[in-house]
Amino acid sequence: MKTVNAYIDQCSPVHQEKLIRIQQIILSCSPVIEEKIRYKIPFYDYYGRMLCYLNPLKNGNIDLGFCQGNLMSDYHKVLEVKNRSQIRSIEITEDFPDDAILRETLHEALLINEFLYQEKKKRKK
């Protein structure tokens, strides 16, 4: 199975810098985030659920998709719906968003995954 680092290495230089930056931010949010390749792109799991993914776009930007995005507050007004019922995403360009906004948005997504995990655990009892 291909690793996320191997995936990033085979991407164009335009994408590589952004992918590495976002990968580092995601992994710095929690030591238990797992990264894997799914549907041919990098996905990140937290508490047994898909947290987010990185999808390189043809225009050189990266689509950072949040798998439970419909449950997020979008406090910074950066999440895009794009006719999707559940996923919300941020298009990562050269200068947007800043790392603080990315971290805050990721932390909210982490909390949602943790909450959903706890709720599922309660139902099993």
C-alpha positions in Angstrom: 0.0 0.0 0.0 1.3 3.4 -0.9 2.0 5.8 2.0 0.9 9.4 2.2 4.5 10.5 2.0 5.0 8.4 -1.2 1.9 10.0 -2.6 3.2 13.5 -1.9 6.5 12.7 -3.4 4.9 11.8 -6.7 2.8 15.0 -6.9 3.8 18.0 -8.9 6.1 20.5 -7.1 3.2 23.0 -7.2 1.2 20.7 -5.0 4.0 19.2 -2.8 4.7 22.3 -0.8 1.0 22.8 0.1 0.5 19.1 0.8 3.5 19.0 3.2 2.3 22.1 5.0 -1.2 20.8 5.5 0.0 17.3 6.4 2.2 18.7 9.2 -0.6 20.9 10.5 -3.0 17.9 10.6 -0.6 15.6 12.2 0.4 18.2 14.8 -3.2 18.4 16.0 -3.2 15.0 17.7 -0.7 12.2 18.1 -3.4 9.6 17.3 -4.4 10.8 13.9 -3.8 8.1 11.3 -3.1 8.8 7.7 -3.8 6.5 4.8 -4.5 6.5 1.1 -8.2 6.0 0.2 -9.8 6.6 -3.1 -6.3 7.4 -4.4 -5.8 10.5 -2.1 -4.6 11.1 1.5 -7.2 10.6 4.2 -6.8 11.3 7.9 -8.7 9.3 10.5 -9.4 10.1 14.1 -11.3 8.0 16.6 -12.0 5.4 14.0 -13.7 7.9 11.7 -12.6 9.7 8.6 -11.6 13.2 9.7 -10.5 14.9 6.5 -8.7 14.4 3.1 -6.4 16.2 0.8 -7.3 16.4 -2.9 -4.9 18.2 -5.3 -6.8 20.3 -7.8 -5.9 21.1 -11.4 -5.4 24.8 -10.6 -2.5 24.0 -8.2 -4.6 24.4 -5.1 -5.5 21.7 -2.5 -9.0 20.9 -1.5 -9.0 20.1 2.3 -12.3 18.2 2.8 -13.9 17.6 6.2 -15.8 14.4 6.3 -18.3 15.6 9.0 -18.3 19.1 7.6 -22.1 19.5 7.8 -21.8 19.4 11.6 -19.1 22.1 11.8 -19.9 25.7 12.8 -17.7 27.4 10.1 -16.9 30.1 12.5 -14.3 31.6 10.1 -16.6 31.3 7.1 -14.1 29.3 5.1 -15.9 26.1 4.5 -17.4 25.5 1.0 -20.5 23.3 0.4 -20.1 22.6 -3.3 -23.5 20.8 -3.6 -22.5 18.2 -1.0 -24.7 17.1 1.8 -22.1 16.1 4.4 -18.6 17.1 3.3 -17.3 20.7 3.6 -14.0 21.9 2.3 -11.4 24.6 2.3 -9.5 25.4 -0.9 -5.9 25.9 0.1 -4.2 28.6 -2.1 -0.8 30.2 -1.8 -1.9 32.6 1.0 -5.2 31.3 2.4 -6.1 30.2 4.9 -3.5 31.0 7.5 -2.3 28.3 9.8 -4.2 29.5 12.8 -7.5 29.2 11.0 -6.6 25.8 9.7 -5.7 24.6 13.2 -8.9 25.9 14.7 -11.0 24.3 12.0 -9.2 21.0 12.4 -9.7 21.1 16.2 -13.4 21.5 15.7 -13.4 18.5 13.3 -11.4 16.5 15.9 -14.0 17.4 18.6 -16.8 16.3 16.4 -15.2 12.9 15.6 -14.5 12.4 19.3 -18.1 13.3 20.2 -19.5 10.9 17.6 -17.2 8.1 18.9 -18.5 8.7 22.4 -22.1 8.7 21.3 -21.6 5.4 19.4 -20.0 3.9 22.5 -23.0 4.9 24.7 -25.4 3.3 22.3 -23.5 0.0 22.4 -24.0 -0.3 26.2 
